[in-house]
């Protein structure tokens, strides 16, 4: 097993790790619903890709729906 002869300095290790940065994902707007999505993927909000419906999407539940008088418990 290889064993280092000397301990690496902090600077040497930090120089090696300069490319270990977090990358912000590229986002584009969906032409139909204007939500931010990753490029070259079907929109998870409306199901469209390049002008065609690729997948059916369940409608979002509206906050506060089924609350108030007469709502089932």
VMD Tcl script that builds the backbone (N, CA, C; Angstrom):
set m [mol new atoms 219]
animate dup $m
set s [atomselect $m all]
$s set {name element resname resid chain x y z} {
  {N N UNK 1 A 0.840 -1.180 0.000}
  {CA C UNK 1 A 0.000 0.000 0.000}
  {C C UNK 1 A 0.883 1.241 0.000}
  {N N UNK 2 A 0.551 2.223 -0.803}
  {CA C UNK 2 A 1.352 3.444 -0.884}
  {C C UNK 2 A 1.116 4.312 0.347}
  {N N UNK 3 A 2.218 4.803 0.901}
  {CA C UNK 3 A 2.159 5.660 2.070}
  {C C UNK 3 A 2.927 6.946 1.746}
  {N N UNK 4 A 2.333 8.127 1.994}
  {CA C UNK 4 A 3.051 9.365 1.684}
  {C C UNK 4 A 4.261 9.556 2.602}
  {N N UNK 5 A 5.367 10.046 2.023}
  {CA C UNK 5 A 6.573 10.284 2.822}
  {C C UNK 5 A 6.395 11.460 3.760}
  {N N UNK 6 A 5.710 12.506 3.259}
  {CA C UNK 6 A 5.506 13.701 4.078}
  {C C UNK 6 A 4.027 14.078 4.058}
  {N N UNK 7 A 3.619 14.762 5.090}
  {CA C UNK 7 A 2.256 15.269 5.159}
  {C C UNK 7 A 2.094 16.402 4.148}
  {N N UNK 8 A 0.967 16.411 3.438}
  {CA C UNK 8 A 0.698 17.492 2.483}
  {C C UNK 8 A 0.322 18.758 3.237}
  {N N UNK 9 A 0.801 19.887 2.746}
  {CA C UNK 9 A 0.455 21.158 3.381}
  {C C UNK 9 A -1.005 21.503 3.083}
  {N N UNK 10 A -1.559 22.423 3.859}
  {CA C UNK 10 A -2.941 22.870 3.659}
  {C C UNK 10 A -3.099 23.494 2.278}
  {N N UNK 11 A -2.118 24.281 1.868}
  {CA C UNK 11 A -2.195 24.967 0.584}
  {C C UNK 11 A -2.207 23.967 -0.576}
  {N N UNK 12 A -1.400 22.927 -0.489}
  {CA C UNK 12 A -1.329 21.923 -1.551}
  {C C UNK 12 A -2.680 21.211 -1.708}
  {N N UNK 13 A -3.269 20.854 -0.573}
  {CA C UNK 13 A -4.575 20.193 -0.626}
  {C C UNK 13 A -5.658 21.115 -1.144}
  {N N UNK 14 A -5.613 22.364 -0.751}
  {CA C UNK 14 A -6.623 23.338 -1.193}
  {C C UNK 14 A -6.489 23.649 -2.671}
  {N N UNK 15 A -5.261 23.683 -3.180}
  {CA C UNK 15 A -5.055 23.902 -4.614}
  {C C UNK 15 A -5.660 22.759 -5.420}
  {N N UNK 16 A -5.538 21.558 -4.898}
  {CA C UNK 16 A -6.080 20.396 -5.603}
  {C C UNK 16 A -7.607 20.430 -5.635}
  {N N UNK 17 A -8.215 20.995 -4.599}
  {CA C UNK 17 A -9.676 21.004 -4.499}
  {C C UNK 17 A -10.334 22.247 -5.078}
  {N N UNK 18 A -9.632 23.040 -5.859}
  {CA C UNK 18 A -10.210 24.286 -6.369}
  {C C UNK 18 A -11.388 24.054 -7.303}
  {N N UNK 19 A -11.456 22.913 -7.946}
  {CA C UNK 19 A -12.556 22.647 -8.885}
  {C C UNK 19 A -13.729 21.925 -8.241}
  {N N UNK 20 A -13.721 21.739 -6.925}
  {CA C UNK 20 A -14.804 21.067 -6.225}
  {C C UNK 20 A -15.899 22.064 -5.831}
  {N N UNK 21 A -16.437 22.789 -6.753}
  {CA C UNK 21 A -17.440 23.801 -6.426}
  {C C UNK 21 A -18.831 23.301 -6.801}
  {N N UNK 22 A -19.817 23.832 -6.136}
  {CA C UNK 22 A -21.202 23.505 -6.463}
  {C C UNK 22 A -21.590 24.223 -7.747}
  {N N UNK 23 A -22.283 23.531 -8.629}
  {CA C UNK 23 A -22.685 24.099 -9.914}
  {C C UNK 23 A -24.178 24.409 -9.861}
  {N N UNK 24 A -24.541 25.621 -10.219}
  {CA C UNK 24 A -25.945 26.026 -10.261}
  {C C UNK 24 A -26.559 25.430 -11.532}
  {N N UNK 25 A -27.679 24.702 -11.410}
  {CA C UNK 25 A -28.263 24.097 -12.601}
  {C C UNK 25 A -28.816 25.147 -13.561}
  {N N UNK 26 A -28.701 24.870 -14.857}
  {CA C UNK 26 A -29.238 25.757 -15.878}
  {C C UNK 26 A -30.753 25.598 -15.911}
  {N N UNK 27 A -31.465 26.699 -15.894}
  {CA C UNK 27 A -32.920 26.664 -15.924}
  {C C UNK 27 A -33.433 27.500 -17.087}
  {N N UNK 28 A -34.533 27.064 -17.678}
  {CA C UNK 28 A -35.193 27.823 -18.727}
  {C C UNK 28 A -36.689 27.839 -18.426}
  {N N UNK 29 A -37.398 28.764 -19.060}
  {CA C UNK 29 A -38.838 28.873 -18.820}
  {C C UNK 29 A -39.601 27.975 -19.781}
  {N N UNK 30 A -40.613 27.321 -19.250}
  {CA C UNK 30 A -41.514 26.524 -20.081}
  {C C UNK 30 A -42.318 27.496 -20.949}
  {N N UNK 31 A -42.383 27.278 -22.264}
  {CA C UNK 31 A -43.114 28.219 -23.115}
  {C C UNK 31 A -44.617 28.254 -22.856}
  {N N UNK 32 A -45.176 27.181 -22.282}
  {CA C UNK 32 A -46.616 27.154 -22.042}
  {C C UNK 32 A -46.997 27.733 -20.685}
  {N N UNK 33 A -46.377 27.205 -19.605}
  {CA C UNK 33 A -46.811 27.620 -18.260}
  {C C UNK 33 A -45.845 28.591 -17.588}
  {N N UNK 34 A -44.720 28.888 -18.227}
  {CA C UNK 34 A -43.730 29.874 -17.747}
  {C C UNK 34 A -43.048 29.482 -16.437}
  {N N UNK 35 A -43.089 28.211 -16.046}
  {CA C UNK 35 A -42.372 27.729 -14.863}
  {C C UNK 35 A -40.925 27.451 -15.239}
  {N N UNK 36 A -40.028 27.539 -14.278}
  {CA C UNK 36 A -38.628 27.233 -14.531}
  {C C UNK 36 A -38.417 25.724 -14.543}
  {N N UNK 37 A -37.779 25.219 -15.608}
  {CA C UNK 37 A -37.502 23.792 -15.751}
  {C C UNK 37 A -36.076 23.618 -16.265}
  {N N UNK 38 A -35.537 22.406 -16.128}
  {CA C UNK 38 A -34.233 22.117 -16.712}
  {C C UNK 38 A -34.411 21.895 -18.212}
  {N N UNK 39 A -33.448 22.292 -19.032}
  {CA C UNK 39 A -33.588 22.152 -20.482}
  {C C UNK 39 A -33.664 20.686 -20.923}
  {N N UNK 40 A -34.301 20.443 -22.047}
  {CA C UNK 40 A -34.406 19.128 -22.684}
  {C C UNK 40 A -35.138 18.110 -21.815}
  {N N UNK 41 A -36.089 18.561 -21.001}
  {CA C UNK 41 A -36.919 17.660 -20.208}
  {C C UNK 41 A -38.374 18.078 -20.345}
  {N N UNK 42 A -39.280 17.135 -20.144}
  {CA C UNK 42 A -40.702 17.463 -20.147}
  {C C UNK 42 A -41.015 18.293 -18.908}
  {N N UNK 43 A -41.893 19.265 -19.050}
  {CA C UNK 43 A -42.243 20.143 -17.934}
  {C C UNK 43 A -43.016 19.336 -16.887}
  {N N UNK 44 A -42.539 19.324 -15.624}
  {CA C UNK 44 A -43.265 18.568 -14.599}
  {C C UNK 44 A -44.565 19.240 -14.167}
  {N N UNK 45 A -44.789 20.496 -14.570}
  {CA C UNK 45 A -45.981 21.238 -14.162}
  {C C UNK 45 A -47.123 21.099 -15.170}
  {N N UNK 46 A -46.793 21.134 -16.484}
  {CA C UNK 46 A -47.859 21.039 -17.486}
  {C C UNK 46 A -47.724 19.808 -18.390}
  {N N UNK 47 A -46.579 19.120 -18.371}
  {CA C UNK 47 A -46.403 17.899 -19.157}
  {C C UNK 47 A -46.049 18.123 -20.605}
  {N N UNK 48 A -45.694 19.325 -20.997}
  {CA C UNK 48 A -45.371 19.638 -22.385}
  {C C UNK 48 A -43.881 19.475 -22.660}
  {N N UNK 49 A -43.539 19.034 -23.879}
  {CA C UNK 49 A -42.154 19.014 -24.339}
  {C C UNK 49 A -42.161 19.307 -25.817}
  {N N UNK 50 A -41.507 20.379 -26.199}
  {CA C UNK 50 A -41.410 20.833 -27.586}
  {C C UNK 50 A -42.792 20.967 -28.243}
  {N N UNK 51 A -43.737 21.532 -27.494}
  {CA C UNK 51 A -45.057 21.821 -28.042}
  {C C UNK 51 A -46.038 20.665 -28.013}
  {N N UNK 52 A -45.642 19.513 -27.511}
  {CA C UNK 52 A -46.540 18.355 -27.471}
  {C C UNK 52 A -46.744 17.915 -26.029}
  {N N UNK 53 A -47.926 17.372 -25.744}
  {CA C UNK 53 A -48.189 16.830 -24.413}
  {C C UNK 53 A -47.564 15.450 -24.340}
  {N N UNK 54 A -46.591 15.312 -23.454}
  {CA C UNK 54 A -45.865 14.060 -23.319}
  {C C UNK 54 A -46.435 13.220 -22.184}
  {N N UNK 55 A -46.813 13.879 -21.104}
  {CA C UNK 55 A -47.318 13.144 -19.950}
  {C C UNK 55 A -48.468 13.900 -19.321}
  {N N UNK 56 A -49.364 13.157 -18.704}
  {CA C UNK 56 A -50.490 13.764 -18.018}
  {C C UNK 56 A -50.038 14.148 -16.613}
  {N N UNK 57 A -50.414 15.340 -16.176}
  {CA C UNK 57 A -50.014 15.849 -14.872}
  {C C UNK 57 A -51.259 16.057 -14.038}
  {N N UNK 58 A -51.209 15.586 -12.788}
  {CA C UNK 58 A -52.328 15.808 -11.884}
  {C C UNK 58 A -52.384 17.286 -11.540}
  {N N UNK 59 A -53.580 17.834 -11.411}
  {CA C UNK 59 A -53.704 19.246 -11.058}
  {C C UNK 59 A -53.259 19.450 -9.619}
  {N N UNK 60 A -52.682 20.620 -9.370}
  {CA C UNK 60 A -52.197 20.931 -8.038}
  {C C UNK 60 A -53.366 21.163 -7.098}
  {N N UNK 61 A -53.219 20.725 -5.848}
  {CA C UNK 61 A -54.233 20.954 -4.843}
  {C C UNK 61 A -54.093 22.394 -4.354}
  {N N UNK 62 A -55.164 23.135 -4.375}
  {CA C UNK 62 A -55.141 24.532 -3.961}
  {C C UNK 62 A -55.091 24.598 -2.451}
  {N N UNK 63 A -54.216 25.463 -1.940}
  {CA C UNK 63 A -54.059 25.595 -0.495}
  {C C UNK 63 A -55.376 26.089 0.101}
  {N N UNK 64 A -55.834 25.412 1.140}
  {CA C UNK 64 A -57.079 25.785 1.793}
  {C C UNK 64 A -58.294 25.086 1.213}
  {N N UNK 65 A -58.077 24.212 0.231}
  {CA C UNK 65 A -59.190 23.479 -0.370}
  {C C UNK 65 A -59.751 22.490 0.645}
  {N N UNK 66 A -61.051 22.294 0.635}
  {CA C UNK 66 A -61.760 21.401 1.555}
  {C C UNK 66 A -61.644 21.863 3.004}
  {N N UNK 67 A -61.545 23.124 3.222}
  {CA C UNK 67 A -61.536 23.661 4.580}
  {C C UNK 67 A -62.688 24.633 4.702}
  {N N UNK 68 A -63.187 24.772 5.892}
  {CA C UNK 68 A -64.294 25.689 6.109}
  {C C UNK 68 A -65.550 24.917 6.482}
  {N N UNK 69 A -66.710 25.594 6.327}
  {CA C UNK 69 A -67.976 24.977 6.693}
  {C C UNK 69 A -68.353 23.897 5.698}
  {N N UNK 70 A -68.876 22.806 6.233}
  {CA C UNK 70 A -69.370 21.735 5.391}
  {C C UNK 70 A -68.298 20.805 4.862}
  {N N UNK 71 A -67.077 21.006 5.229}
  {CA C UNK 71 A -66.003 20.143 4.748}
  {C C UNK 71 A -66.013 18.837 5.548}
  {N N UNK 72 A -65.812 17.718 4.866}
  {CA C UNK 72 A -65.798 16.431 5.577}
  {C C UNK 72 A -64.602 16.382 6.531}
  {N N UNK 73 A -64.832 15.754 7.672}
  {CA C UNK 73 A -63.770 15.703 8.687}
  {C C UNK 73 A -62.863 14.544 8.495}
}
mol reanalyze $m
mol bondsrecalc $m
mol representation Tube
mol addrep $m
